[in-house]
Amino acid sequence: MRITSRERRESNTWINKSEAVMKKGLSETCYRFFSNLSNPTRLAAIEQLMKKPMSVNELAEFLGQEQSMISHNLKPLLECKFVYLKRQGKKRIYSANKETIGALFKAVENHEKKFCPTGGKCLIRGN
């Protein structure tokens, strides 16, 4: 999954406009939790790490992103324990926190099945 510059800009614009509204009604923890996951690069990385542990270079290659971009996006995921880091010799291997992320993905799938008659298309802006 390659994230285009346009998608990144649109995502950031939407997040920036929504931040003021979101901060008023949500706790700081909840806000940070979902803000961390709203970044398309981070979400794509987590999706891949749910399948198998990978190094930064492997993730960068798979996602078609620069290694520095992936490293930059893994840092907040590590801080919030959405991903774990393990050293294997000189390599740093990242893996998903399957307890948290697995439950979250399962909740999203359940929501889609029960409440999204359009198969998730209602979540795309402009529809």
DSSP file (Angstrom, degrees, kcal/mol; ACC not computed):
  #  RESIDUE AA STRUCTURE BP1 BP2  ACC     N-H-->O    O-->H-N    N-H-->O    O-->H-N    TCO  KAPPA ALPHA  PHI   PSI    X-CA   Y-CA   Z-CA
    1    1 A M              0   0    0      0, 0.0     2,-0.5     0, 0.0    43,-0.0   0.000 360.0 360.0 360.0 115.4    0.0    0.0    0.0
    2    2 A R        -     0   0    0     62,-0.0     2,-0.6    42,-0.0    62,-0.1  -0.865 360.0-144.9-100.8 129.0    1.7    3.2   -1.1
    3    3 A I        -     0   0    0     -2,-0.5     2,-0.1    60,-0.4    38,-0.0  -0.824  17.9-142.3 -93.4 122.5    0.5    6.5    0.5
    4    4 A T     >  -     0   0    0     -2,-0.6     4,-2.2     1,-0.1     5,-0.2  -0.413  20.4-115.4 -82.4 160.7    0.5    9.4   -1.9
    5    5 A S  H  > S+     0   0    0      1,-0.2     4,-2.6     2,-0.2     5,-0.2   0.875 117.6  54.3 -60.0 -38.1    1.5   12.9   -1.0
    6    6 A R  H  > S+     0   0    0      2,-0.2     4,-2.9     1,-0.2     5,-0.2   0.928 107.7  48.4 -63.5 -45.5   -2.0   14.1   -1.7
    7    7 A E  H  > S+     0   0    0      1,-0.2     4,-2.5     2,-0.2    -1,-0.2   0.898 112.1  50.3 -60.9 -40.9   -3.5   11.5    0.6
    8    8 A R  H  X S+     0   0    0     -4,-2.2     4,-2.6     2,-0.2    -2,-0.2   0.924 112.4  46.3 -63.9 -44.8   -1.0   12.5    3.3
    9    9 A R  H  X S+     0   0    0     -4,-2.6     4,-2.7     2,-0.2    -2,-0.2   0.931 113.8  48.1 -63.4 -45.5   -1.9   16.2    2.9
   10   10 A E  H  X S+     0   0    0     -4,-2.9     4,-2.4     1,-0.2    -2,-0.2   0.902 112.7  48.9 -62.2 -41.0   -5.7   15.5    2.9
   11   11 A S  H  X S+     0   0    0     -4,-2.5     4,-2.6    -5,-0.2    -1,-0.2   0.931 112.8  47.0 -64.2 -46.0   -5.3   13.4    6.0
   12   12 A N  H  X S+     0   0    0     -4,-2.6     4,-2.9     2,-0.2    -2,-0.2   0.888 112.0  50.6 -64.5 -39.4   -3.3   16.0    7.8
   13   13 A T  H  X S+     0   0    0     -4,-2.7     4,-2.3     2,-0.2    -1,-0.2   0.929 112.2  46.9 -63.3 -45.1   -5.7   18.8    6.8
   14   14 A W  H  X S+     0   0    0     -4,-2.4     4,-1.6    -5,-0.2    -2,-0.2   0.917 114.3  47.5 -63.1 -43.4   -8.7   16.8    8.1
   15   15 A I  H  X S+     0   0    0     -4,-2.6     4,-1.8     2,-0.2    -2,-0.2   0.931 111.2  50.6 -64.1 -45.9   -6.9   15.9   11.3
   16   16 A N  H  X S+     0   0    0     -4,-2.9     4,-0.6     1,-0.2    -1,-0.2   0.896 111.8  47.3 -61.1 -40.9   -5.8   19.6   11.9
   17   17 A K  H  < S+     0   0    0     -4,-2.3     4,-0.5     1,-0.2    -1,-0.2   0.830 116.4  45.3 -67.3 -31.7   -9.3   20.8   11.4
   18   18 A S  H  X S+     0   0    0     -4,-1.6     4,-2.9    -5,-0.2     5,-0.2   0.682  91.5  82.0 -87.1 -19.1  -10.7   18.2   13.7
   19   19 A E  H  X S+     0   0    0     -4,-1.8     4,-2.6     1,-0.2     5,-0.2   0.906  90.7  49.7 -56.2 -46.6   -8.2   18.5   16.5
   20   20 A A  H  X S+     0   0    0     -4,-0.6     4,-0.9     1,-0.2    -1,-0.2   0.904 115.2  43.7 -61.6 -41.6   -9.9   21.4   18.2
   21   21 A V  H  > S+     0   0    0     -4,-0.5     4,-0.9     1,-0.2     3,-0.4   0.918 115.0  48.8 -68.2 -44.2  -13.3   19.7   18.2
   22   22 A M  H >X S+     0   0    0     -4,-2.9     4,-1.3     1,-0.2     3,-0.6   0.882 104.6  57.8 -66.2 -39.6  -11.9   16.4   19.3
   23   23 A K  H 3< S+     0   0    0     -4,-2.6    -1,-0.2    -5,-0.2    -2,-0.2   0.811 100.4  59.0 -63.4 -29.9   -9.9   17.7   22.2
   24   24 A K  H 3< S+     0   0    0     -4,-0.9    -1,-0.2    -3,-0.4    -2,-0.2   0.869 115.4  30.7 -68.0 -36.5  -12.9   19.3   23.8
   25   25 A G  H << S+     0   0    0     -4,-0.9     2,-0.3    -3,-0.6    -1,-0.2   0.522 110.2  65.5-104.9  -5.8  -14.9   16.0   24.2
   26   26 A L  S  < S-     0   0    0     -4,-1.3     2,-0.0    -3,-0.0     0, 0.0  -0.870  79.9-108.2-122.2 151.2  -12.3   13.3   24.7
   27   27 A S     >  -     0   0    0     -2,-0.3     4,-2.5     1,-0.1     5,-0.2  -0.305  36.1-111.4 -66.2 159.0   -9.8   12.5   27.3
   28   28 A E  H  > S+     0   0    0      1,-0.2     4,-2.7     2,-0.2     5,-0.2   0.887 117.5  52.0 -60.6 -40.4   -6.2   13.0   26.5
   29   29 A T  H  > S+     0   0    0      2,-0.2     4,-2.6     1,-0.2    -1,-0.2   0.939 111.7  45.0 -62.8 -47.7   -5.5    9.3   26.4
   30   30 A C  H  > S+     0   0    0      2,-0.2     4,-2.3     1,-0.2     5,-0.3   0.911 113.4  51.1 -63.4 -42.8   -8.3    8.6   24.1
   31   31 A Y  H  X S+     0   0    0     -4,-2.5     4,-2.4     1,-0.2    -2,-0.2   0.939 113.3  43.9 -59.6 -49.1   -7.3   11.5   21.8
   32   32 A R  H  X S+     0   0    0     -4,-2.7     4,-2.4     2,-0.2    -2,-0.2   0.883 110.6  57.0 -64.9 -38.8   -3.7   10.3   21.6
   33   33 A F  H  X S+     0   0    0     -4,-2.6     4,-1.1    -5,-0.2    -2,-0.2   0.959 115.4  34.3 -56.3 -55.0   -4.7    6.7   21.1
   34   34 A F  H  X S+     0   0    0     -4,-2.3     4,-1.0     1,-0.2    -1,-0.2   0.817 114.4  57.7 -76.0 -30.6   -6.8    7.5   18.0
   35   35 A S  H >< S+     0   0    0     -4,-2.4     3,-0.5    -5,-0.3     4,-0.5   0.912 105.1  52.7 -62.6 -41.5   -4.6   10.3   16.7
   36   36 A N  H >< S+     0   0    0     -4,-2.4     3,-0.5     1,-0.2    -1,-0.2   0.871 113.4  43.0 -60.1 -37.9   -1.7    7.8   16.7
   37   37 A L  H 3< S+     0   0    0     -4,-1.1    -1,-0.2     1,-0.2    -2,-0.2   0.569  98.0  74.5 -87.1  -9.5   -3.7    5.4   14.6
   38   38 A S  T << S+     0   0    0     -4,-1.0    -1,-0.2    -3,-0.5    -2,-0.2   0.619  70.6 100.0 -80.8 -10.9   -5.2    8.0   12.2
   39   39 A N    <>  -     0   0    0     -3,-0.5     4,-2.6    -4,-0.5     5,-0.2  -0.644  70.0-144.5 -76.7 123.1   -1.9    8.4   10.4
   40   40 A P  H  > S+     0   0    0      0, 0.0     4,-2.3     0, 0.0     5,-0.2   0.852  98.0  50.8 -59.3 -37.3   -2.1    6.4    7.1
   41   41 A T  H  > S+     0   0    0      2,-0.2     4,-2.2     1,-0.2     5,-0.2   0.924 112.3  46.6 -67.0 -43.4    1.6    5.4    7.2
   42   42 A R  H  > S+     0   0    0      2,-0.2     4,-2.6     1,-0.2    -1,-0.2   0.916 112.9  49.2 -63.8 -43.4    1.4    4.2   10.8
   43   43 A L  H  X S+     0   0    0     -4,-2.6     4,-2.5     1,-0.2    -1,-0.2   0.909 111.0  49.5 -64.1 -41.8   -1.8    2.3   10.1
   44   44 A A  H  X S+     0   0    0     -4,-2.3     4,-1.8    -5,-0.2    -1,-0.2   0.893 111.6  49.8 -63.3 -39.7   -0.2    0.6    7.0
   45   45 A A  H  X S+     0   0    0     -4,-2.2     4,-2.5     2,-0.2    -2,-0.2   0.925 110.9  49.1 -64.7 -44.3    2.8   -0.3    9.1
   46   46 A I  H  X S+     0   0    0     -4,-2.6     4,-1.7     1,-0.2    -2,-0.2   0.911 107.7  54.7 -62.0 -42.3    0.7   -1.8   11.8
   47   47 A E  H  X S+     0   0    0     -4,-2.5     4,-0.7     1,-0.2    -1,-0.2   0.903 111.7  44.3 -58.6 -40.9   -1.3   -3.8    9.3
   48   48 A Q  H >X S+     0   0    0     -4,-1.8     4,-1.8     1,-0.2     3,-0.8   0.893 111.0  53.2 -70.9 -38.9    1.9   -5.4    8.0
   49   49 A L  H 3< S+     0   0    0     -4,-2.5    47,-1.0     1,-0.3    -1,-0.2   0.733  99.8  62.7 -70.5 -20.7    3.3   -6.0   11.4
   50   50 A M  H 3< S+     0   0    0     -4,-1.7    -1,-0.3    -5,-0.2    -2,-0.2   0.808 106.5  46.6 -68.8 -28.1    0.1   -7.9   12.4
   51   51 A K  H << S-     0   0    0     -3,-0.8    -2,-0.2    -4,-0.7    -1,-0.2   0.894 133.2 -24.3 -79.6 -42.3    1.0  -10.3    9.6
   52   52 A K     <  -     0   0    0     -4,-1.8    -1,-0.3    42,-0.0    42,-0.1  -0.961  69.9 -91.4-167.1 150.9    4.7  -10.8   10.6
   53   53 A P        +     0   0    0      0, 0.0     2,-0.3     0, 0.0    42,-0.2  -0.378  50.2 178.9 -64.0 146.5    7.5   -9.0   12.5
   54   54 A M  E     -A   94   0A   0     40,-2.2    40,-3.3    -2,-0.0     2,-0.1  -0.975  28.1-115.9-147.9 158.0    9.7   -6.9   10.2
   55   55 A S  E  >  -A   93   0A   0     -2,-0.3     4,-2.4    38,-0.2     5,-0.2  -0.431  40.0-104.3 -83.9 168.8   12.7   -4.5   10.2
   56   56 A V  H  > S+     0   0    0     36,-0.5     4,-3.0     1,-0.2     5,-0.2   0.916 123.0  51.2 -59.9 -43.6   12.4   -0.9    9.3
   57   57 A N  H  > S+     0   0    0      2,-0.2     4,-2.4     1,-0.2    -1,-0.2   0.894 109.6  49.4 -63.8 -39.8   14.0   -1.6    5.9
   58   58 A E  H  > S+     0   0    0      2,-0.2     4,-2.5     1,-0.2    -1,-0.2   0.919 113.5  46.3 -64.7 -43.3   11.6   -4.4    5.2
   59   59 A L  H  X S+     0   0    0     -4,-2.4     4,-2.9     2,-0.2     5,-0.2   0.930 112.0  51.2 -63.0 -45.2    8.6   -2.2    6.1
   60   60 A A  H  X>S+     0   0    0     -4,-3.0     5,-2.0     1,-0.2     4,-1.1   0.918 112.9  45.5 -59.4 -44.9    9.9    0.7    4.0
   61   61 A E  H  <5S+     0   0    0     -4,-2.4     3,-0.4    -5,-0.2    -1,-0.2   0.938 114.5  47.4 -64.2 -46.7   10.4   -1.6    1.0
   62   62 A F  H  <5S+     0   0    0     -4,-2.5    -2,-0.2     1,-0.2    -1,-0.2   0.893 118.3  40.6 -62.7 -40.7    7.0   -3.2    1.4
   63   63 A L  H  <5S-     0   0    0     -4,-2.9   -60,-0.4    -5,-0.2    -1,-0.2   0.539 106.8-122.9 -87.5  -7.3    5.2    0.1    1.8
   64   64 A G  T  <5 +     0   0    0     -4,-1.1     2,-0.3    -3,-0.4    -3,-0.2   0.863  69.1 126.8  68.8  35.2    7.2    2.0   -0.8
   65   65 A Q      < -     0   0    0     -5,-2.0    -1,-0.3    -6,-0.2     2,-0.1  -0.793  67.8 -91.7-120.2 162.7    8.3    4.6    1.7
   66   66 A E     >  -     0   0    0     -2,-0.3     4,-1.9     1,-0.1     3,-0.3  -0.457  33.9-122.5 -69.6 146.8   11.7    6.0    2.7
   67   67 A Q  H  > S+     0   0    0      1,-0.2     4,-2.6     2,-0.2     5,-0.2   0.883 113.2  54.7 -57.6 -40.2   13.3    4.3    5.6
   68   68 A S  H  > S+     0   0    0      1,-0.2     4,-2.4     2,-0.2    -1,-0.2   0.863 105.8  52.3 -64.3 -35.4   13.4    7.6    7.5
   69   69 A M  H  > S+     0   0    0     -3,-0.3     4,-1.8     2,-0.2    -1,-0.2   0.911 111.4  46.2 -65.7 -42.8    9.7    8.1    7.1
   70   70 A I  H  X S+     0   0    0     -4,-1.9     4,-1.8     2,-0.2    -2,-0.2   0.932 113.0  49.3 -65.8 -46.1    8.9    4.6    8.5
   71   71 A S  H  X S+     0   0    0     -4,-2.6     4,-1.4     1,-0.2    -2,-0.2   0.918 110.0  52.1 -58.2 -44.5   11.3    5.1   11.4
   72   72 A H  H  < S+     0   0    0     -4,-2.4    -1,-0.2     1,-0.2    -2,-0.2   0.877 113.1  44.5 -59.8 -39.1    9.7    8.5   12.2
   73   73 A N  H  X S+     0   0    0     -4,-1.8     4,-0.7     1,-0.2    -1,-0.2   0.707 107.8  57.5 -82.2 -20.8    6.3    6.9   12.2
   74   74 A L  H  X S+     0   0    0     -4,-1.8     4,-2.3    -3,-0.2     5,-0.2   0.793  91.8  72.7 -77.2 -27.7    7.3    3.9   14.3
   75   75 A K  H  X S+     0   0    0     -4,-1.4     4,-2.4     1,-0.2     3,-0.2   0.934  99.7  41.4 -56.5 -53.1    8.5    6.1   17.2
   76   76 A P  H  > S+     0   0    0      0, 0.0     4,-1.7     0, 0.0    -1,-0.2   0.836 113.0  55.6 -66.1 -28.6    5.1    7.2   18.4
   77   77 A L  H  <>S+     0   0    0     -4,-0.7     5,-2.7     2,-0.2     6,-1.3   0.868 109.6  46.8 -68.2 -35.4    3.7    3.7   17.9
   78   78 A L  H ><5S+     0   0    0     -4,-2.3     3,-1.4     3,-0.2    -1,-0.2   0.916 109.1  54.1 -68.1 -44.6    6.6    2.4   20.2
   79   79 A E  H 3<5S+     0   0    0     -4,-2.4    -2,-0.2     1,-0.3    -1,-0.2   0.850 113.4  42.2 -59.9 -35.3    5.9    5.0   22.8
   80   80 A C  T 3<5S-     0   0    0     -4,-1.7    -1,-0.3    -5,-0.2    -2,-0.2   0.369 113.3-119.4 -92.4   3.8    2.2    4.0   23.0
   81   81 A K  T < 5S+     0   0    0     -3,-1.4    -3,-0.2     2,-0.2    19,-0.2   0.784  75.7 129.5  62.2  29.8    3.1    0.3   22.9
   82   82 A F  S   <S+     0   0    0     -5,-2.7    15,-2.9    -6,-0.2     2,-0.3   0.760  79.9  26.4 -77.5 -27.6    1.2   -0.3   19.7
   83   83 A V  E    S-B   96   0A   0     -6,-1.3     2,-0.3    13,-0.3    13,-0.2  -0.941  77.3-141.9-131.0 156.8    4.3   -2.0   18.4
   84   84 A Y  E     -B   95   0A   0     11,-3.2    11,-2.0    -2,-0.3     2,-0.4  -0.812   9.2-141.7-114.8 157.4    7.2   -3.7   20.2
   85   85 A L  E     +B   94   0A   0     -2,-0.3     2,-0.4     9,-0.2     9,-0.2  -0.974  18.2 177.6-123.2 133.2   10.9   -3.7   19.3
   86   86 A K  E     -B   93   0A   0      7,-2.4     7,-3.4    -2,-0.4     2,-0.4  -0.999  23.1-133.4-134.2 135.2   13.3   -6.6   19.6
   87   87 A R  E     -B   92   0A   0     -2,-0.4     2,-0.4     5,-0.2     5,-0.2  -0.748  17.7-176.9 -90.2 133.6   17.0   -6.7   18.7
   88   88 A Q  E >   -B   91   0A   0      3,-2.8     3,-1.9    -2,-0.4     2,-0.4  -0.848  68.3 -60.0-126.3  93.1   18.3   -9.6   16.6
   89   89 A G  T 3  S-     0   0    0     -2,-0.4    -1,-0.0     1,-0.3     0, 0.0  -0.573 120.2 -18.1  66.9-123.0   22.0   -9.1   16.3
   90   90 A K  T 3  S+     0   0    0     -2,-0.4    -1,-0.3    -3,-0.1     2,-0.2   0.589 121.7  95.2 -88.5 -11.6   22.3   -5.7   14.6
   91   91 A K  E <   - B   0  88A   0     -3,-1.9    -3,-2.8   -36,-0.0     2,-0.6  -0.528  64.4-146.8 -82.4 145.9   18.8   -5.8   13.3
   92   92 A R  E     - B   0  87A   0     -5,-0.2   -36,-0.5    -2,-0.2     2,-0.5  -0.967  18.2-161.6-110.0 117.6   15.8   -4.1   15.1
   93   93 A I  E     -AB  55  86A   0     -7,-3.4    -7,-2.4    -2,-0.6     2,-0.3  -0.877   0.7-155.5-107.7 127.0   12.7   -6.1   14.5
   94   94 A Y  E     +AB  54  85A   0    -40,-3.3   -40,-2.2    -2,-0.5     2,-0.3  -0.771  12.9 179.3-100.6 144.0    9.3   -4.6   15.0
   95   95 A S  E     - B   0  84A   0    -11,-2.0   -11,-3.2    -2,-0.3     2,-0.2  -0.974  29.3-105.4-139.9 155.5    6.1   -6.5   15.9
   96   96 A A  E     - B   0  83A   0    -47,-1.0     2,-1.5    -2,-0.3   -13,-0.3  -0.489  27.3-116.8 -80.2 148.1    2.5   -5.5   16.5
   97   97 A N     >  -     0   0    0    -15,-2.9     4,-2.8     1,-0.2     5,-0.5  -0.713  36.8-172.9 -78.1  91.3    0.9   -5.5   20.0
   98   98 A K  H  > S+     0   0    0     -2,-1.5     4,-1.2     1,-0.2     5,-0.5   0.769  74.9  61.8 -66.9 -26.2   -1.6   -8.2   18.9
   99   99 A E  H  > S+     0   0    0      3,-0.2     4,-1.0     2,-0.1    -1,-0.2   0.954 117.8  27.0 -63.7 -48.5   -3.5   -7.9   22.1
  100  100 A T  H  > S+     0   0    0     -3,-0.3     4,-2.1   -19,-0.2    -2,-0.2   0.954 128.5  40.5 -78.0 -53.6   -4.4   -4.3   21.6
  101  101 A I  H  X S+     0   0    0     -4,-2.8     4,-3.0     1,-0.2     5,-0.2   0.888 114.0  53.4 -68.1 -39.7   -4.4   -4.0   17.8
  102  102 A G  H  X S+     0   0    0     -4,-1.2     4,-2.2    -5,-0.5    -1,-0.2   0.926 111.3  46.2 -60.0 -45.2   -6.0   -7.4   17.2
  103  103 A A  H  X S+     0   0    0     -4,-1.0     4,-2.1    -5,-0.5    -1,-0.2   0.888 113.6  49.6 -64.5 -39.1   -8.9   -6.5   19.5
  104  104 A L  H  X S+     0   0    0     -4,-2.1     4,-2.1     2,-0.2    -2,-0.2   0.934 111.9  46.8 -66.5 -46.2   -9.2   -3.1   17.8
  105  105 A F  H  X S+     0   0    0     -4,-3.0     4,-2.6     1,-0.2    -2,-0.2   0.886 111.6  52.2 -62.5 -38.6   -9.2   -4.6   14.3
  106  106 A K  H  X S+     0   0    0     -4,-2.2     4,-2.6    -5,-0.2    -1,-0.2   0.894 108.5  50.8 -64.7 -39.6  -11.8   -7.1   15.4
  107  107 A A  H  X S+     0   0    0     -4,-2.1     4,-2.4     2,-0.2    -2,-0.2   0.892 110.6  49.1 -64.5 -39.7  -14.0   -4.3   16.7
  108  108 A V  H  X S+     0   0    0     -4,-2.1     4,-2.6     2,-0.2    -2,-0.2   0.927 112.3  47.7 -65.2 -45.1  -13.7   -2.5   13.4
  109  109 A E  H  X S+     0   0    0     -4,-2.6     4,-2.4     2,-0.2    -2,-0.2   0.916 112.6  49.4 -61.4 -43.3  -14.6   -5.6   11.5
  110  110 A N  H  X S+     0   0    0     -4,-2.6     4,-2.4     2,-0.2     5,-0.3   0.913 110.8  49.8 -62.0 -43.6  -17.5   -6.3   13.8
  111  111 A H  H  X>S+     0   0    0     -4,-2.4     4,-3.3     1,-0.2     5,-0.6   0.924 110.2  50.7 -61.2 -44.9  -18.8   -2.7   13.4
  112  112 A E  H  X5S+     0   0    0     -4,-2.6     4,-1.5     1,-0.2     7,-0.3   0.925 112.5  46.2 -60.0 -45.3  -18.5   -3.0    9.6
  113  113 A K  H  <5S+     0   0    0     -4,-2.4    -1,-0.2     1,-0.2    -2,-0.2   0.900 123.1  33.6 -64.4 -41.3  -20.5   -6.2    9.5
  114  114 A K  H  <5S+     0   0    0     -4,-2.4    -2,-0.2    -5,-0.2    -1,-0.2   0.846 134.1  18.0 -85.6 -35.0  -23.3   -5.0   11.9
  115  115 A F  H  <5S+     0   0    0     -4,-3.3    -3,-0.2    -5,-0.3    -2,-0.2   0.455 102.7  78.2-124.5  -2.1  -23.6   -1.3   11.1
  116  116 A C    ><< +     0   0    0     -4,-1.5     3,-1.9    -5,-0.6    -1,-0.1  -0.767  42.7 173.2-114.1  87.2  -22.0   -0.5    7.7
  117  117 A P  T 3  S+     0   0    0      0, 0.0    -1,-0.1     0, 0.0    -5,-0.0   0.712  80.7  58.7 -65.1 -17.9  -24.4   -1.6    5.0
  118  118 A T  T >  S-     0   0    0     -3,-0.1     3,-0.8    -6,-0.0    -6,-0.0   0.356 116.4-111.6 -92.6   6.3  -22.2    0.1    2.4
  119  119 A G  T <  S-     0   0    0     -3,-1.9    -7,-0.1    -7,-0.3    -6,-0.1   0.826  77.5 -47.3  69.6  31.2  -19.2   -2.1    3.4
  120  120 A G  T >  S+     0   0    0     -8,-0.2     3,-1.7    -4,-0.0     4,-0.3   0.352 109.1 118.1  92.5  -5.6  -17.2    0.8    4.8
  121  121 A K  G X   +     0   0    0     -3,-0.8     3,-1.4     1,-0.3     6,-0.2   0.767  66.1  68.5 -65.9 -23.3  -17.8    3.2    1.9
  122  122 A C  G 3  S+     0   0    0      1,-0.3    -1,-0.3     4,-0.1     5,-0.1   0.697  90.7  64.0 -66.9 -16.7  -19.6    5.5    4.3
  123  123 A L  G <  S+     0   0    0     -3,-1.7     2,-0.5     2,-0.1    -1,-0.3   0.613  80.3  95.5 -82.4 -12.7  -16.2    6.1    6.0
  124  124 A I  S X  S-     0   0    0     -3,-1.4     3,-1.6    -4,-0.3    -4,-0.0  -0.675  86.5-112.0 -82.4 126.4  -14.8    7.7    2.8
  125  125 A R  T 3  S+     0   0    0     -2,-0.5    -1,-0.1     1,-0.2    -2,-0.1  -0.239  99.1  31.9 -57.8 141.8  -15.1   11.5    2.9
  126  126 A G  T 3         0   0    0     -4,-0.1    -1,-0.2    -3,-0.0    -4,-0.1   0.317 360.0 360.0  94.8  -7.8  -17.4   13.0    0.4
  127  127 A N    <         0   0    0     -3,-1.6    -2,-0.1    -6,-0.2    -4,-0.1   0.400 360.0 360.0-103.8 360.0  -19.9   10.1    0.4
